[in-house]
Amino acid sequence: MNIISVRGATTIEENKKENILERTEELLNTILDENKIEIKDIKSIIFTATEDITKVYPAVAARNIGITKAALMCVQEMHVEGSLPMCIRIMMDFQRRDKDPKLPIKHIYLHKASKLRPDLAESLAIAIDGPAGAGKSTIAKEVASQLGYVYIDTGAMYRAVAYYCKENSIDWKREEEVIGALKDIKIEIQIINEKQHIYLNKKDITDSIRNEEIASGASTVATYEKVRIELVRLQQELASKTSVVMDGRDIGTHVLPNANYKIFLTASVTERAMRRVQELEQNGQQVELKKIKEDIIKRDYNDSNRKFSPLSKAEDAIIVDTTGKSIKEVTDEVLNIIK
């Protein structure tokens, strides 16, 4: 018979007894299930916790699920500048009998602790947030391309809702009318030749939603709670199936709060307006910088002050200011953060 070690880690949201015990029990049970370990074969477990966890010993969770004969020890994790906060780590020694099949060891990292061992993750999620014109879509596409991940433009989904309203004479400023139309709106995303295509009720509207009128409508419908709930459900479903780079206004705070990496892009209002003018002119649209600047300021206000899931930087997001930087410079900066 052999003594084998398995590692694992998890994080908590608050320094509360119930949160510590719930997450530790979840981690222990997952380690046991994934590695086919019987409680009677556990010899010892060392628990470490970061210095911000103080309300209860994580080992109590082991006793709660019936691990009563193994030797348990709790110690404080060495503090390293910039290390993951609110983190509980485990090293479990267990006995694997000669007659047991030679199963591979699965080290388990849950919640935000998944970023500690990205090499073990079946899929990774990268959240890129920021205000309009900060370069989210451009940078997210580049990052996804270089990492070989799927890019998901969440803003295009809200544009699809606004497009449906326009095509069906629905006033997107009237929340009740938009909510009533949701049952008739089916949005799909497909990647064709490495490009994301948005389908509304089986119709490809990828190019039709790229104008200022639809952008303004999208900013309005995105303030409605029921619209966001429905689209967030779809976004989370997509992220659960594969490694993704997802950009939007609330990805790191609401859509993918446990994303492995969170980036918050920003830039000055003037620079964002100039980028938008250049983009629209390249598409054959004539616009005024002053008007675009006013629209961006208005969209910033709407996005940051909506009641449900407003635009805000996640606490653990890294800010990247894109003002005066090229696409390559910003892409390299984000990739360096991830790598």
C-alpha positions in Angstrom: 0.0 0.0 0.0 1.1 3.6 -0.7 0.8 6.9 1.0 -0.2 9.6 -1.5 -0.5 13.3 -1.2 -3.1 15.5 -2.9 -3.4 19.3 -2.9 -6.2 21.7 -3.1 -7.3 25.3 -2.4 -10.4 27.5 -2.4 -11.4 31.0 -1.5 -14.1 32.6 0.6 -16.1 35.8 0.0 -16.3 36.9 3.6 -14.4 36.2 6.8 -17.5 34.5 8.4 -17.6 31.1 10.1 -20.3 29.7 7.9 -18.5 30.8 4.7 -15.2 29.3 5.9 -16.9 26.0 6.8 -19.0 25.8 3.6 -16.1 26.4 1.2 -13.8 24.0 3.1 -16.4 21.2 3.1 -17.0 21.8 -0.6 -13.2 21.5 -1.2 -12.8 18.4 0.9 -15.8 16.6 -0.7 -14.6 17.5 -4.2 -11.1 16.1 -3.4 -12.6 12.9 -2.0 -15.0 12.4 -4.9 -12.6 13.2 -7.7 -9.8 11.0 -6.3 -12.1 8.1 -5.1 -10.8 8.5 -1.5 -12.6 6.9 1.4 -12.6 8.7 4.7 -11.1 5.8 6.5 -8.0 5.9 4.3 -7.2 9.6 5.1 -4.0 9.7 7.3 -3.5 13.5 7.8 -4.5 16.9 6.5 -2.7 20.1 6.8 -4.8 23.2 6.4 -3.3 26.7 5.8 -5.3 29.9 5.7 -4.3 33.4 4.8 -4.0 36.0 7.6 -7.4 37.5 6.8 -9.2 34.3 7.8 -9.8 34.3 11.5 -13.3 33.2 12.5 -12.9 29.4 12.6 -10.4 26.7 12.0 -10.9 25.1 8.6 -10.2 21.7 10.2 -13.6 22.0 11.8 -15.1 21.4 8.4 -13.3 18.0 8.2 -14.8 16.9 11.5 -18.2 18.0 10.3 -18.1 15.6 7.3 -16.9 12.7 9.4 -13.1 12.9 9.2 -12.5 12.1 12.8 -9.5 9.8 13.0 -7.0 11.5 10.7 -4.4 13.9 12.1 -5.4 17.5 11.4 -3.4 20.7 11.7 -4.2 24.3 10.9 -1.4 26.9 10.3 -1.3 30.4 8.8 -0.1 30.7 5.2 3.1 32.6 4.7 2.1 36.2 3.6 3.6 37.2 0.3 3.0 40.6 -1.2 0.3 40.4 -3.9 -0.7 36.8 -3.0 -4.3 35.6 -3.3 -6.4 36.8 -0.2 -9.1 34.9 1.6 -7.5 31.6 0.6 -7.6 28.2 2.3 -5.2 25.5 1.1 -5.1 21.8 1.9 -2.5 19.0 1.7 -4.1 15.6 2.3 -2.2 12.4 2.8 -4.1 9.2 2.2 -3.5 5.5 1.9 -4.1 3.9 -1.5 -4.3 0.1 -1.1 -2.5 -2.3 -3.5 -5.7 -3.6 -4.8 -7.0 -0.2 -5.7 -6.8 0.9 -9.3 -3.9 3.2 -10.2 -6.0 6.3 -10.6 -4.3 9.7 -11.5 -4.2 12.2 -8.7 -6.5 15.2 -9.2 -5.4 18.3 -7.3 -8.5 20.5 -6.8 -8.6 24.4 -7.0 -12.0 26.0 -6.6 -13.4 29.5 -7.0 -10.7 32.2 -7.2 -8.1 29.7 -6.2 -8.3 28.3 -9.7 -5.9 31.0 -10.8 -3.2 29.5 -8.6 -3.0 26.5 -10.9 -4.2 27.5 -14.4 -2.4 24.5 -15.8 -5.0 22.2 -14.0 -8.1 24.1 -15.1 -10.2 22.5 -17.8 -11.2 25.9 -19.0 -10.1 29.5 -18.1 -12.1 32.7 -18.1 -10.7 36.1 -18.7 -12.9 39.1 -18.0 -12.2 42.4 -19.6 -14.3 45.4 -18.5 -14.3 49.1 -19.0 -16.3 52.0 -20.4 -17.3 52.6 -24.0 -14.4 53.2 -26.3 -11.7 51.9 -23.9 -10.7 49.2 -26.4 -12.3 46.2 -24.8 -13.5 44.5 -27.9 -10.3 45.1 -29.9 -8.0 43.9 -27.1 -10.2 41.0 -26.1 -10.2 39.7 -29.7 -6.4 40.0 -29.8 -5.9 38.3 -26.5 -8.3 35.5 -27.4 -6.6 35.0 -30.7 -3.1 34.7 -29.2 -4.3 32.3 -26.4 -6.5 30.2 -28.7 -9.6 31.0 -26.6 -13.1 31.9 -27.7 -13.9 35.6 -27.8 -17.4 36.6 -26.5 -18.6 40.2 -27.1 -21.4 40.6 -24.6 -22.1 44.1 -25.8 -23.2 42.7 -29.1 -26.0 40.8 -27.3 -27.5 44.0 -25.9 -27.2 45.5 -29.4 -29.1 42.6 -30.7 -32.0 43.4 -28.3 -31.9 47.0 -29.3 -31.9 46.0 -33.0 -34.9 43.8 -32.5 -36.7 46.7 -30.8 -35.9 49.0 -33.8 -37.0 46.5 -36.4 -40.3 45.8 -34.6 -41.2 49.4 -33.7 -40.7 48.8 -30.0 -39.7 51.9 -28.0 -36.5 50.7 -26.2 -37.0 53.6 -23.6 -40.2 51.8 -22.4 -39.0 49.0 -20.1 -42.3 47.1 -20.1 -42.3 46.9 -23.9 -38.8 45.6 -24.0 -39.4 43.0 -21.3 -42.5 41.9 -23.1 -40.5 41.3 -26.3 -37.8 39.1 -24.6 -39.9 35.9 -25.2 -39.6 36.5 -28.9 -35.9 37.2 -29.0 -33.4 34.3 -29.5 -29.7 35.3 -29.6 -27.0 32.9 -30.7 -23.3 33.3 -31.1 -21.3 31.3 -33.6 -17.6 31.5 -34.4 -17.1 31.4 -38.2 -13.6 31.6 -39.7 -12.4 32.8 -36.3 -14.9 35.7 -36.3 -17.8 36.0 -33.9 -21.2 36.2 -35.6 -24.4 37.3 -33.8 -27.6 35.7 -34.8 -31.0 37.1 -33.9 -33.8 34.6 -34.5 -31.6 32.8 -37.0 -30.6 36.0 -38.9 -27.0 37.1 -39.0 -27.0 40.7 -37.7 -23.3 41.0 -37.0 -22.7 44.0 -39.3 -26.2 45.6 -38.8 -25.7 46.4 -35.2 -22.5 48.4 -35.6 -23.9 52.0 -35.6 -24.4 54.8 -33.0 -28.2 54.5 -32.9 -28.1 50.8 -32.0 -25.2 51.4 -29.6 -27.3 54.0 -27.8 -30.3 51.7 -27.7 -28.1 48.9 -26.3 -26.9 51.2 -23.5 -30.6 51.8 -22.6 -31.9 48.2 -22.7 -28.8 47.1 -20.7 -30.2 49.1 -17.7 -33.2 46.7 -17.5 -32.8 44.0 -14.9 -34.7 41.3 -16.7 -32.8 41.9 -19.9 -29.5 41.5 -18.1 -30.6 38.4 -16.2 -31.5 36.6 -19.4 -28.4 37.6 -21.3 -26.1 36.9 -18.3 -27.5 33.4 -18.2 -26.5 32.9 -21.8 -23.1 34.4 -21.2 -22.4 32.1 -18.2 -23.5 29.1 -20.2 -21.1 29.9 -23.0 -18.2 30.4 -20.5 -18.9 27.0 -18.8 -18.2 25.1 -22.0 -14.8 26.4 -23.0 -12.0 28.9 -22.3 -13.2 32.4 -23.1 -12.2 36.0 -23.2 -15.3 38.0 -22.4 -15.6 41.8 -22.5 -18.4 44.1 -21.3 -19.3 46.4 -18.5 -19.9 43.9 -15.6 -18.1 40.7 -16.5 -15.7 40.6 -13.6 -18.2 41.9 -11.0 -21.4 40.0 -12.1 -21.2 37.7 -15.1 -18.0 35.9 -14.3 -17.1 36.9 -10.7 -14.8 33.9 -10.4 -12.9 34.6 -13.6 -9.3 33.5 -13.5 -8.1 37.0 -14.6 -9.9 40.3 -14.5 -8.7 43.3 -16.5 -10.3 46.8 -16.4 -9.4 48.9 -19.4 -9.8 52.7 -19.3 -8.8 55.7 -21.4 -9.5 59.5 -21.5 -12.9 60.6 -22.8 -11.3 62.5 -25.6 -9.3 59.6 -26.8 -12.3 57.2 -26.6 -14.3 59.7 -28.7 -11.6 60.0 -31.3 -11.3 56.2 -31.6 -15.1 56.0 -32.1 -15.1 58.7 -34.8 -12.3 56.8 -36.6 -14.1 53.5 -36.4 -17.4 55.0 -37.8 -15.7 56.9 -40.6 -14.0 53.7 -41.7 -17.5 52.2 -42.0 -18.5 55.1 -44.2 -20.4 57.1 -41.5 -19.9 60.9 -41.1 -20.0 62.0 -37.5 -18.9 65.0 -35.3 -16.3 64.5 -32.5 -18.3 66.8 -30.2 -21.5 64.7 -30.6 -19.6 61.4 -30.1 -17.9 62.8 -27.0 -21.3 63.8 -25.6 -22.7 60.4 -26.4 -19.8 58.7 -24.6 -20.3 60.8 -21.5 -24.0 60.0 -21.5 -23.3 56.2 -21.9 -20.7 56.3 -19.1 -23.3 57.9 -16.8 -26.0 55.3 -17.8 -23.6 52.4 -17.4 -22.3 53.5 -14.0 -25.6 54.5 -12.5 -28.0 51.8 -13.6 -29.6 50.1 -10.6 -28.8 46.5 -11.6 -25.2 45.5 -12.1 -23.6 48.9 -12.9 -20.3 49.4 -14.6 -17.6 49.2 -11.9 -14.1 47.8 -11.4 -14.0 44.4 -9.6 -11.9 44.7 -6.5 -9.4 42.1 -7.8 -9.3 43.6 -11.4 -6.1 45.1 -12.7 -6.4 48.5 -14.4 -4.8 49.0 -17.8 -4.9 52.6 -19.1 -4.9 52.5 -22.9 -4.6 56.2 -23.5 -1.8 56.9 -26.1 -1.0 53.2 -26.5 -1.1 51.0 -29.6 -3.2 47.9 -29.8 0.0 45.8 -29.7 1.2 47.6 -26.6 -2.0 47.1 -24.7 -2.4 43.4 -25.9 1.2 42.7 -24.7 0.5 44.3 -21.4 -2.6 42.2 -20.8 -0.9 39.0 -21.9 2.0 39.7 -19.6 -0.5 40.0 -16.7 -2.1 36.7 -17.6 1.2 34.9 -18.3 
